[in-house]
Amino acid sequence: MTLNTIDQTTVYDGAVMNDYTCSDNTVLSANTLYNISVTVGAFNNQWVRVFIDYNGDGDFVDGGEQIFAPANGLNVRSGSFTTPVAPTPDVLRRMRVISIS
């Protein structure tokens, strides 16, 4: 998964879930377009979703928190999203990346 300064690879057939809490972070500016990509397997179509907990309430179900939902497919799934116009500044936010074959 690549986003701004984050470039994180999880080994295929590795752990079912990997927790990179506080090991990877990046600064996103308000009201800015960012490119994002998730590399998935080459043999099974993958369902990919990426979320950011913008309001810091501990979940990813609020409006605008799903930032990336490409069509199912193989290899690199890429696109872009725009950050909120007026997020709370200088607060760490969690991001969740999900890929299911």
Rosetta blueprint (number, residue, H / E / L):
1 M L
2 T E
3 L E
4 N L
5 T L
6 I E
7 D E
8 Q L
9 T L
10 T L
11 V L
12 Y L
13 D L
14 G L
15 A L
16 V L
17 M L
18 N L
19 D L
20 Y L
21 T L
22 C L
23 S L
24 D L
25 N L
26 T L
27 V L
28 L L
29 S L
30 A L
31 N L
32 T L
33 L E
34 Y E
35 N E
36 I E
37 S E
38 V E
39 T E
40 V L
41 G L
42 A L
43 F L
44 N L
45 N L
46 Q E
47 W E
48 V E
49 R E
50 V E
51 F E
52 I E
53 D L
54 Y L
55 N L
56 G L
57 D L
58 G L
59 D L
60 F L
61 V L
62 D L
63 G L
64 G L
65 E L
66 Q E
67 I E
68 F E
69 A L
70 P L
71 A L
72 N L
73 G E
74 L L
75 N L
76 V E
77 R E
78 S E
79 G E
80 S E
81 F E
82 T E
83 T L
84 P L
85 V L
86 A L
87 P L
88 T L
89 P L
90 D L
91 V L
92 L L
93 R L
94 R L
95 M E
96 R E
97 V E
98 I E
99 S E
100 I E
101 S L
